[in-house]
Amino acid sequence: QVQLVESGGGLVQPGGSLRLTCAASGPHFAIAGLVSWYRQVPGKQREWVASIGGGGPRYSDAVEGRFTISRDIRAKLVHLQMDSLRTEDTGVYFCYYPPRYWGQGTQVTVSS
């Protein structure tokens, strides 16, 4: 089993920054494995945002250059630093560990 707990969401103005954290635990979790962030808004499909794994960090076109994914191996944490936030970045952000483990999500709202 794997448990994922997200934190760090909140309300921020356009152009601002937030740092999300995914805390992972459980006997089946390997911090060196692939961990991803997704986001979802009501009425839309869940959207892939970024991943970090053996091949290095990868980003969707929508966030490339503004978001940075990183991990703290010792603490089993995966962070998503979000800069230059836009209103379209609003949504619930989820941490994902394959093949089926999701966190409960953390709300990010970008609004003036």
C-alpha positions as CSV (number, residue, x, y, z in Angstrom):
1,Q,0.0,0.0,0.0
2,V,0.9,3.6,-0.6
3,Q,-0.4,6.7,1.1
4,L,-0.1,10.2,-0.4
5,V,-1.0,13.4,1.3
6,E,-0.9,16.7,-0.5
7,S,-0.5,20.1,1.2
8,G,0.3,23.7,0.4
9,G,-2.7,24.8,-1.6
10,G,-4.4,28.1,-1.1
11,L,-5.6,31.4,-2.6
12,V,-3.0,33.5,-4.5
13,Q,-3.1,36.4,-6.9
14,P,-2.1,36.1,-10.5
15,G,1.7,36.2,-10.8
16,G,2.1,34.8,-7.4
17,S,3.7,31.6,-6.2
18,L,2.7,28.5,-4.2
19,R,4.7,25.4,-3.2
20,L,2.8,22.1,-3.0
21,T,4.1,19.1,-1.1
22,C,3.2,15.4,-1.5
23,A,4.2,13.3,1.5
24,A,4.4,9.6,0.7
25,S,4.5,6.6,2.9
26,G,3.8,2.9,2.8
27,P,5.7,-0.3,2.1
28,H,5.2,-0.2,-1.7
29,F,6.4,3.3,-2.2
30,A,9.9,3.9,-3.7
31,I,10.9,7.6,-3.7
32,A,13.1,6.9,-6.7
33,G,10.1,5.8,-8.7
34,L,7.9,7.9,-10.9
35,V,5.8,10.4,-9.0
36,S,3.4,12.8,-10.8
37,W,1.2,15.8,-10.2
38,Y,-2.2,16.2,-11.9
39,R,-4.8,18.8,-11.6
40,Q,-8.6,18.9,-12.1
41,V,-11.3,21.5,-12.5
42,P,-15.0,20.7,-12.2
43,G,-16.4,19.4,-15.4
44,K,-13.0,18.6,-17.0
45,Q,-10.8,15.6,-17.1
46,R,-7.9,15.3,-14.7
47,E,-4.8,16.9,-16.4
48,W,-1.2,15.8,-16.1
49,V,1.1,18.6,-14.9
50,A,4.5,17.2,-14.1
51,S,6.5,14.1,-13.3
52,I,9.8,13.2,-11.7
53,G,11.5,9.8,-12.0
54,G,14.5,8.1,-13.4
55,G,14.4,10.1,-16.6
56,G,14.4,13.5,-14.9
57,P,11.6,16.0,-14.5
58,R,9.0,16.5,-17.2
59,Y,6.3,19.1,-17.6
60,S,3.2,19.7,-19.5
61,D,3.4,22.5,-22.1
62,A,0.9,24.5,-20.0
63,V,3.4,24.8,-17.0
64,E,6.8,24.4,-18.6
65,G,9.1,27.2,-17.5
66,R,6.8,28.2,-14.6
67,F,6.6,25.1,-12.4
68,T,9.4,23.0,-10.9
69,I,9.0,19.5,-9.5
70,S,11.6,18.2,-7.1
71,R,11.9,15.5,-4.4
72,D,13.5,15.1,-1.0
73,I,14.6,11.4,-1.0
74,R,15.3,11.2,2.7
75,A,11.9,12.7,3.8
76,K,10.0,11.0,1.0
77,L,8.5,14.3,-0.2
78,V,7.8,15.5,-3.7
79,H,7.4,19.3,-4.2
80,L,5.8,21.3,-6.9
81,Q,7.0,24.9,-6.9
82,M,4.5,27.0,-8.9
83,D,5.6,30.5,-10.0
84,S,4.0,33.1,-12.2
85,L,0.6,31.6,-11.5
86,R,-2.3,32.3,-13.8
87,T,-6.0,32.1,-13.3
88,E,-6.1,29.0,-15.5
89,D,-3.9,27.2,-13.0
90,T,-6.8,27.0,-10.6
91,G,-7.9,23.5,-9.7
92,V,-7.4,20.6,-7.3
93,Y,-3.9,19.3,-7.5
94,F,-3.3,15.6,-6.9
95,C,-0.2,13.5,-6.3
96,Y,-0.1,10.2,-8.1
97,Y,2.1,7.1,-7.8
98,P,1.5,4.3,-10.2
99,P,-0.3,2.1,-10.8
100,R,-3.3,3.3,-8.8
101,Y,-2.4,5.5,-5.8
102,W,-3.8,9.1,-5.6
103,G,-3.8,11.6,-2.8
104,Q,-6.9,13.4,-1.6
105,G,-5.9,16.6,-3.4
106,T,-5.2,20.2,-2.4
107,Q,-7.1,23.2,-3.8
108,V,-5.2,26.0,-5.6
109,T,-7.1,29.1,-6.5
110,V,-5.5,31.9,-8.5
111,S,-7.7,35.0,-8.4
112,S,-7.4,38.7,-7.9
